[in-house]
Amino acid sequence: MLDVHPAHHAAHTWKDFFIHVATICVGLLIAIGLEQTVEYFHHRHQIHVTRERIREEARLNQRILREDEHGLEQIEANLDHALVLVRSAKGQKATAGGQDPAVTGTPDFSFGLQGFYDAAYSNARDTGVLGLMPYDESAMYEDAYMASAIAMKDGLDLWSQLKSAKAAMHGKPLNQLDPDEILPLVTAISEARGKAELANEAFKIQDEEWDSLLSCNYRTDIK
């Protein structure tokens, strides 16, 4: 807050009056200039800190993403194997007790993927720091984190479908499922496999977004 003090004595001439007015104006201009300078450097500091935090968060998210990509490959392999097992069980039911010793095991519907972090970006958005950055930089952050949100949604959809597939087994071993219980299980596993493919595509896009974000270098400037 600016605090302007009046003159200690009254102006007796027009000259004194204009000197007092000019003194007040100069004081106001100096005070405003100092305030704007302090605010400018404060915003520069905010941008610098925010930029580093977002980049650190992006590096962490990229490491998580690479681990999730490997985890997703395992999920896809598990689902493929689950389809083989269930279709084999269905064939055994249809052939009056025929056996296929080459196909053994229990369907694995484990998930194990990690979510991504967005605290640095959310804080920058909510506090208005993103609005101080160059437009192309803030737009790049928005695109990267939007892709991250889509990837997380696809991952959660996959997790939900894996739970549905597990529930379709009704807690029974494959050889104890009734014939009318096997078809819904095959459908649930096939849907999970489709959602895994969608998650895989989302992860690839997300990986490209993190690469793009981390490869850009911006000056600490205010638009």
BASE-325383 format. One line per field, with one value per residue (C-alpha): x, y, z; residue in one letter. Coordinates in Angstrom, 2 decimals, always signed. Example, Ala and Ser with C-alpha at 12.3 -4.5 7.8 and 13.67 -1.06 7.14 Angstrom:
u +12.30 / +13.67
v -4.50 / -1.06
w +7.80 / +7.14
aa A / S
This chain:
u +0.00 / +1.30 / +1.43 / +1.68 / +2.18 / +0.93 / +3.27 / +4.09 / +3.22 / +0.75 / +1.82 / +1.87 / +2.49 / +1.57 / +5.21 / +5.16 / +1.90 / +3.25 / +6.46 / +4.40 / +2.26 / +5.34 / +6.99 / +3.92 / +3.73 / +7.41 / +7.06 / +4.06 / +5.87 / +8.92 / +6.77 / +4.77 / +7.95 / +9.52 / +6.36 / +6.16 / +9.85 / +9.47 / +6.37 / +8.17 / +11.08 / +8.68 / +6.80 / +10.07 / +10.99 / +7.55 / +7.90 / +11.40 / +10.39 / +7.19 / +9.00 / +11.57 / +8.89 / +6.87 / +9.96 / +10.87 / +7.32 / +7.44 / +10.68 / +9.11 / +5.97 / +8.03 / +9.84 / +6.48 / +5.18 / +8.08 / +7.43 / +3.72 / +4.44 / +6.28 / +3.46 / +0.91 / +2.81 / +2.54 / -1.19 / -1.72 / +0.25 / -1.80 / -5.06 / -3.93 / -3.04 / -6.35 / -8.24 / -6.33 / -7.12 / -10.80 / -11.33 / -9.54 / -11.86 / -14.84 / -13.58 / -13.13 / -16.71 / -17.91 / -15.95 / -17.29 / -14.23 / -11.49 / -8.14 / -5.53 / -2.43 / -0.53 / -2.77 / -2.57 / -2.79 / -5.17 / -6.12 / -4.13 / -6.10 / -3.61 / -3.16 / -0.12 / +0.06 / +0.91 / -0.82 / +0.84 / +1.51 / +0.08 / +0.59 / +3.11 / +0.94 / -2.29 / -0.67 / +0.67 / -2.75 / -4.68 / -2.32 / -2.27 / +1.44 / +0.67 / -0.95 / +2.37 / +4.22 / +4.51 / +1.34 / +3.07 / +4.73 / +1.55 / -0.30 / +2.39 / +1.97 / -1.79 / -1.50 / +0.95 / -1.18 / -4.38 / -2.74 / -1.70 / -5.30 / -6.51 / -3.84 / -4.86 / -8.53 / -7.74 / -5.67 / -8.55 / -10.97 / -8.65 / -8.43 / -12.23 / -12.57 / -9.98 / -12.07 / -15.13 / -13.25 / -12.16 / -15.71 / -16.99 / -15.16 / -17.36 / -14.40 / -14.27 / -11.46 / -11.90 / -12.80 / -15.72 / -17.34 / -20.65 / -20.81 / -23.14 / -20.56 / -17.69 / -19.04 / -19.45 / -15.91 / -14.57 / -16.43 / -15.04 / -11.48 / -11.84 / -13.13 / -10.22 / -7.84 / -9.41 / -9.07 / -5.43 / -4.84 / -6.47 / -4.27 / -1.22 / -2.00 / -2.63 / +0.71 / +2.53 / +0.98 / +1.80 / +5.43 / +5.71 / +4.19 / +6.69 / +9.56 / +8.35 / +7.99 / +11.42 / +13.17 / +11.99 / +13.96 / +12.26 / +13.75 / +12.41 / +10.36 / +6.94 / +4.66
v +0.00 / +3.44 / +5.99 / +9.64 / +12.26 / +15.85 / +18.78 / +19.91 / +23.55 / +25.24 / +26.53 / +30.34 / +30.84 / +29.07 / +28.12 / +26.39 / +24.68 / +23.28 / +22.19 / +20.26 / +18.69 / +17.74 / +16.26 / +14.13 / +12.98 / +12.08 / +10.21 / +8.30 / +7.42 / +6.22 / +4.16 / +2.63 / +1.91 / +0.20 / -1.81 / -2.90 / -3.82 / -5.94 / -7.60 / -8.24 / -10.03 / -11.90 / -13.18 / -14.12 / -16.14 / -17.81 / -18.78 / -20.15 / -22.24 / -23.48 / -24.40 / -26.46 / -28.17 / -29.10 / -30.45 / -32.47 / -33.80 / -34.63 / -36.58 / -38.54 / -39.20 / -40.37 / -42.90 / -44.12 / -44.29 / -46.45 / -48.84 / -48.85 / -49.69 / -52.82 / -53.57 / -53.16 / -55.64 / -58.15 / -57.46 / -58.05 / -61.31 / -62.38 / -61.67 / -63.56 / -66.53 / -66.21 / -66.44 / -69.61 / -71.14 / -70.24 / -71.39 / -74.62 / -75.09 / -74.41 / -77.02 / -79.57 / -79.04 / -79.59 / -82.83 / -84.64 / -84.51 / -84.38 / -83.13 / -80.79 / -81.16 / -78.53 / -75.79 / -75.37 / -72.51 / -69.93 / -66.63 / -63.71 / -60.46 / -58.46 / -54.77 / -53.14 / -49.91 / -46.61 / -43.28 / -40.01 / -36.89 / -33.46 / -31.41 / -28.99 / -28.31 / -28.02 / -25.57 / -23.46 / -23.40 / -22.64 / -19.85 / -18.19 / -18.70 / -20.42 / -17.18 / -15.36 / -17.72 / -17.47 / -18.83 / -21.65 / -22.86 / -22.90 / -24.56 / -27.25 / -27.99 / -28.14 / -30.60 / -32.82 / -33.03 / -33.49 / -36.48 / -37.69 / -37.47 / -39.46 / -42.11 / -42.39 / -42.71 / -45.49 / -47.20 / -46.96 / -48.33 / -51.29 / -51.82 / -51.78 / -54.29 / -56.60 / -56.57 / -57.47 / -60.36 / -61.64 / -61.31 / -63.33 / -66.37 / -66.21 / -67.29 / -70.73 / -72.61 / -72.86 / -76.54 / -75.78 / -73.11 / -74.01 / -73.80 / -70.77 / -69.01 / -69.40 / -67.22 / -64.09 / -64.71 / -64.84 / -61.61 / -59.88 / -60.94 / -59.82 / -56.42 / -56.10 / -56.90 / -54.12 / -51.64 / -52.67 / -51.75 / -48.35 / -47.77 / -48.78 / -46.12 / -43.50 / -44.34 / -43.88 / -40.44 / -39.55 / -40.60 / -38.27 / -35.41 / -35.84 / -36.00 / -32.78 / -31.02 / -32.04 / -31.14 / -27.51 / -24.76 / -21.48 / -18.31 / -17.05 / -14.27 / -12.74 / -12.43
w +0.00 / -0.93 / +1.88 / +0.81 / +3.52 / +3.05 / +3.35 / +6.88 / +6.10 / +3.82 / +0.41 / +0.38 / -3.32 / -6.55 / -6.88 / -3.51 / -4.44 / -7.70 / -5.98 / -3.43 / -6.17 / -8.20 / -5.11 / -4.42 / -8.07 / -8.18 / -4.90 / -6.23 / -9.45 / -7.56 / -5.18 / -8.05 / -9.97 / -6.99 / -6.35 / -9.99 / -10.00 / -6.87 / -8.35 / -11.66 / -10.00 / -7.73 / -10.79 / -12.46 / -9.38 / -9.36 / -13.01 / -12.49 / -9.46 / -11.12 / -14.32 / -12.42 / -10.35 / -13.43 / -15.18 / -12.09 / -11.94 / -15.66 / -15.23 / -12.37 / -14.40 / -17.35 / -15.16 / -13.86 / -17.42 / -18.58 / -15.69 / -16.48 / -20.11 / -18.99 / -16.55 / -19.33 / -21.50 / -18.66 / -18.29 / -22.00 / -21.83 / -18.79 / -20.62 / -23.71 / -21.53 / -19.67 / -22.97 / -23.88 / -20.49 / -20.55 / -24.13 / -23.28 / -20.30 / -22.55 / -25.03 / -22.26 / -21.12 / -24.69 / -25.20 / -22.14 / -19.95 / -22.56 / -21.22 / -22.65 / -20.44 / -22.47 / -21.07 / -17.30 / -14.83 / -13.39 / -15.07 / -13.66 / -13.49 / -11.41 / -12.26 / -10.67 / -12.71 / -10.99 / -11.39 / -12.44 / -10.36 / -11.17 / -8.00 / -9.53 / -12.58 / -10.56 / -8.14 / -11.03 / -12.65 / -9.45 / -8.33 / -11.76 / -12.43 / -15.74 / -16.86 / -16.39 / -18.73 / -22.52 / -24.14 / -26.03 / -22.84 / -20.75 / -23.66 / -23.83 / -20.12 / -20.53 / -23.44 / -21.54 / -18.42 / -20.42 / -22.13 / -18.67 / -17.45 / -20.48 / -19.90 / -16.25 / -17.21 / -19.69 / -17.00 / -14.53 / -17.14 / -17.61 / -13.84 / -13.59 / -16.43 / -14.86 / -11.68 / -13.77 / -15.37 / -11.97 / -10.66 / -13.64 / -12.24 / -9.10 / -6.98 / -8.64 / -10.39 / -14.15 / -14.04 / -11.71 / -13.87 / -15.47 / -19.28 / -19.08 / -16.86 / -19.30 / -22.13 / -19.91 / -18.67 / -22.23 / -23.01 / -19.91 / -20.72 / -24.36 / -23.24 / -20.83 / -23.68 / -25.76 / -22.92 / -22.51 / -26.16 / -25.62 / -22.56 / -24.59 / -27.23 / -24.53 / -22.89 / -26.19 / -26.67 / -23.07 / -23.54 / -26.54 / -24.53 / -21.68 / -24.20 / -25.83 / -22.48 / -21.22 / -24.48 / -24.44 / -22.72 / -21.88 / -20.47 / -17.16 / -18.69 / -18.26 / -21.26
aa M / L / D / V / H / P / A / H / H / A / A / H / T / W / K / D / F / F / I / H / V / A / T / I / C / V / G / L / L / I / A / I / G / L / E / Q / T / V / E / Y / F / H / H / R / H / Q / I / H / V / T / R / E / R / I / R / E / E / A / R / L / N / Q / R / I / L / R / E / D / E / H / G / L / E / Q / I / E / A / N / L / D / H / A / L / V / L / V / R / S / A / K / G / Q / K / A / T / A / G / G / Q / D / P / A / V / T / G / T / P / D / F / S / F / G / L / Q / G / F / Y / D / A / A / Y / S / N / A / R / D / T / G / V / L / G / L / M / P / Y / D / E / S / A / M / Y / E / D / A / Y / M / A / S / A / I / A / M / K / D / G / L / D / L / W / S / Q / L / K / S / A / K / A / A / M / H / G / K / P / L / N / Q / L / D / P / D / E / I / L / P / L / V / T / A / I / S / E / A / R / G / K / A / E / L / A / N / E / A / F / K / I / Q / D / E / E / W / D / S / L / L / S / C / N / Y / R / T / D / I / K
